[in-house]
Each structure stands twice: as structure tokens, then as C-alpha cells.
Amino acid sequence: MRFLILLFTGVFLANIGIAQKAEPSVNEITFRMLTYMKSLKADVDKGLSAEKKAAMNEQLAQLKTDLAAYMKTRKTYSDSLMRHNIAPGNKNPDNLEVLKGKMSQVMQQLRGVNDLVSPALQAEGDKLNDEMYNVLYGEPVRYLSNLEAFLAGVPVTKKDLAIDASVHYQRLEECLNIITAIQNKIR
């Protein structure tokens, strides 16, 4: 009897351990990016000289281009997954790396923008960039969205993918609109 209790306890604890083995987490970054863009819009012109305005406009134009390219790639992959009814768990490391590369370009442009703003905005932008970098390249493995997790083979439901696509696209589109407003503000 004691053996059965020990066996049952061992199996139970092993199952808890397996159940607690979590999939890599998704660190949704678009909300923080949108928050940063709103802060940037509110305070971008504080202490910005004429030379810095021209440089800022150039950096913002490149950021807008790279962010639009990232959005287009996300939309293409997301639409393709839905259209072709790809089952969760199928890895696509090539597409995942393309998305990471596109986001790395966005991060690079954000750093360029951060170099031209006030120290308070620099701190906020640097924090955002660090967080994005750690999600993309740090340990433990994390993802920027459910789309990236899906492409890595993590089981993600179609519903979560659809919500993810809609929410990310909406926030990133709002970021693009804010960038345009910032460009108009500093001209």
C-alpha cells in the first residue's frame, strides 16, 4: 500500500512538472511602442535645434519605412497562415528570421531617433529598444507576438493568431500615423 501511495505521488508530481513546463512567453511589444510614440509626439520638439529637426525628420522617415515593411511582412505571413489553414506546431524558421530581421531594422531606426531627443525620451526609448532586443535575442526564448511564436512551432490557436494580427496591425498603424504627425510638427 505504501508503495502505491509513493508511486501515485511520484506520478502526480511528475505530471505537475510536465504541466508547469510552459511554452516560451509572448512579450507583446506594440503597446509599449505606441506609448513611446505618443510620448515622442508630445515632447519631440523640446530642445530640438534646426539641424536636429532635419536629422530627426530623416530618421523618422526611415523608421516609418522600416515599420511599414515589418507590418506588411507580418500581414503577409498572418494572411497566408489563415488562408492555407496551417496547423499549429509547424515551424517556419525562415519566416521567423525574416520577421526578426525586419524588427531589428525598426530597432535600429528607433535608436537613431533616440539619439536626437531629450534625455527623458532617450531613457524611455532605450528601455523599449532593450526590451525588444531581449525578447528577440535573449534567453529564455520569448516572442514579440503570437505570430512569431506560431512560426517557431509553439502551439497557438487560430483565434489567438487572428486577435494578435488585428491588435498588432492596429497599433502599428497608429504608430505610423503618429510618426507622420511628428514629422508635420517638426517641419
TORNUPA-568276 format. One record per residue (C-alpha): residue number from 1; x, y, z. Coordinates in steps of 0.5 Angstrom, whole numbers, plus 500, padded with zeros to 3 digits. Layout:
// residues N
 num   x   y   z
 NUM   X   Y   Z
...
This chain:
// residues 187
 num   x   y   z
   1 500 500 500
   2 506 505 502
   3 509 503 495
   4 502 505 491
   5 502 512 495
   6 509 513 493
   7 508 511 486
   8 502 515 486
   9 505 521 489
  10 511 521 484
  11 507 520 478
  12 502 526 481
  13 509 531 482
  14 512 529 475
  15 505 531 472
  16 505 537 475
  17 512 538 473
  18 510 537 466
  19 504 541 466
  20 508 547 469
  21 513 547 463
  22 511 553 460
  23 512 555 453
  24 516 561 451
  25 513 567 453
  26 510 572 448
  27 512 579 450
  28 507 584 447
  29 511 590 445
  30 507 594 440
  31 503 597 446
  32 510 600 449
  33 512 602 442
  34 505 606 442
  35 506 609 448
  36 513 611 447
  37 511 614 440
  38 506 618 444
  39 511 621 449
  40 515 623 443
  41 510 626 440
  42 508 630 446
  43 516 632 447
  44 520 632 441
  45 520 639 440
  46 523 641 446
  47 530 643 445
  48 531 641 438
  49 535 645 434
  50 534 647 427
  51 540 642 425
  52 537 636 429
  53 530 637 426
  54 533 636 419
  55 536 630 422
  56 530 628 426
  57 526 628 420
  58 530 624 416
  59 531 619 422
  60 523 619 423
  61 522 618 415
  62 527 611 415
  63 523 609 422
  64 517 610 418
  65 519 606 412
  66 522 600 416
  67 516 600 421
  68 511 599 415
  69 516 594 412
  70 515 590 418
  71 508 591 418
  72 507 589 411
  73 511 582 412
  74 507 581 419
  75 501 582 415
  76 503 577 409
  77 505 572 414
  78 499 572 418
  79 494 572 412
  80 498 566 409
  81 497 562 415
  82 490 563 416
  83 489 562 408
  84 493 556 408
  85 490 553 415
  86 497 552 417
  87 496 547 423
  88 500 550 430
  89 506 547 431
  90 509 547 424
  91 516 551 425
  92 518 556 419
  93 524 559 422
  94 526 562 415
  95 520 567 416
  96 521 568 424
  97 528 570 422
  98 525 575 417
  99 521 578 422
 100 526 579 427
 101 531 582 422
 102 525 587 420
 103 524 588 427
 104 532 589 428
 105 532 595 423
 106 526 598 427
 107 530 598 433
 108 536 601 429
 109 532 607 427
 110 529 608 434
 111 536 608 436
 112 537 614 431
 113 531 617 434
 114 533 617 441
 115 540 620 439
 116 536 626 438
 117 531 627 443
 118 531 630 450
 119 535 625 456
 120 528 623 459
 121 525 621 452
 122 532 618 451
 123 531 614 457
 124 524 611 455
 125 527 610 448
 126 533 606 450
 127 528 602 455
 128 524 600 449
 129 530 598 445
 130 533 594 451
 131 526 590 452
 132 525 589 444
 133 533 586 444
 134 532 582 450
 135 526 579 447
 136 529 578 440
 137 535 575 442
 138 536 574 450
 139 535 568 454
 140 530 565 456
 141 526 565 449
 142 521 570 448
 143 517 572 442
 144 514 579 440
 145 507 576 438
 146 503 570 438
 147 505 570 430
 148 513 570 432
 149 511 564 437
 150 507 560 432
 151 513 561 427
 152 517 558 432
 153 513 552 433
 154 509 554 439
 155 502 552 439
 156 498 558 438
 157 490 558 437
 158 488 561 430
 159 483 565 435
 160 490 568 438
 161 493 569 432
 162 487 573 429
 163 487 577 435
 164 494 578 435
 165 494 580 428
 166 489 585 429
 167 491 588 435
 168 499 589 433
 169 497 592 426
 170 492 597 429
 171 497 599 434
 172 503 599 429
 173 499 603 424
 174 497 608 430
 175 505 609 431
 176 506 610 423
 177 500 616 424
 178 504 619 430
 179 510 619 426
 180 507 623 421
 181 504 628 426
 182 511 628 429
 183 514 630 422
 184 509 635 421
 185 510 638 428
 186 518 639 427
 187 518 642 420
